[in-house]
Amino acid sequence: MRCPVLIAVFAGITLTANSQLTILPQAGFENSNTKISYNNLSYFSPLTQMQPKFGLRADYKFKNGFGPFAGIATSRSLVSYDFTNPETGMTEYSASMGNTLAQFQAGLQYTSKPIFFKKQTAANTASKTTETMTSNHSYYSSGCSRSYSGCGSKKSSTAEKTKSQDKGWYLRLQPSAGVGFMPTRTEDLVVNSAGSQINYTYNAGNNKTALLTGMAFEFAKNEKRLFTLNVNYFKGLGDNATSFTSEVGGKTTTTMLNSKLSGWGATLGIPISFTKKPKTTTTQKVEQKPKYDCQKYKMDCRYRCRKTI
């Protein structure tokens, strides 16, 4: 019950803060490798398990790049191993792939900073500063005449900056790790009788949980996220070992079966992001209105000057 609870908690977080939510529908293939051990002998693969894979994933990214993810994906890792004679079951058997099941996924993901394919162009910056000094006051004195330009000065300043958003192609790396959970329960061993013959079906790779690791490569151009290539590896957790006793020719035989599951896959998806896009151009203007601040000044002159306007 832990995985469904985790998924429900994550869904509640994303509903309340979907400005940083990304939904990623995916399609690709998965190559499962389910191996069987018969009577504690060496593991072997009864068949090849390459099949298509589809999934839907949602992730929530914080400012530091880390964030949880949750999703659902198809899985067909189960192998039905059929035999009738326990004594020759390792050599005389038939194997087929099981039904396609839904796997719930949850974990943690990190998104790196952009890695540009070419050197970024420098931002265009234009700044203009003008300063005008005007004099509105004059000082006169007997025997000296002087004008002071610091009183009533006018100063204006204007700065404009334009930032270029033409970043070109770039890449983000997204490593992730989590757990997959299968809510459907399948019996490890199914025994059917057809007249005097008994058929044994062992469901190999019947693991309810699996460890998920992966590396995604997100390609983008300028501010637009185009597509994501995800390569992942998985390994089944737990054990579905089973054993049974049978009587053949008056002799009782104990048969032990075990399996292990691993595999890898690759999917391609188009991200649908709800993150607010930054403005393409930023213009900043700073202008100071003229200020007139008249003060009394003392002039170093032979005579005491008198201020006139």
Secondary structure, DSSP 8 states (H G I E B T S, - for coil): -HHHHHHHHHHHHHHH-GGGEEEEEEEEEEEEEEEEEETT---B--S-EEEEEEEEEEEE--TTSEEEEEEEEEE---EEEEES-GGGTTTS-EEEE---EEEEEEEEEE----EESS------EEEE---------EEEETTEEEE-TTTT-----EEEE-------EEEEEEEEEEEEE------SEEEEEETTEEEEEEEET--SEEEEEEEEEEEEETTEEEEEEEEEEEEEES---EEEEEEETTEEEEEEEEEEEEEEEEEEE--EE------S--------------------SSS--EEE-
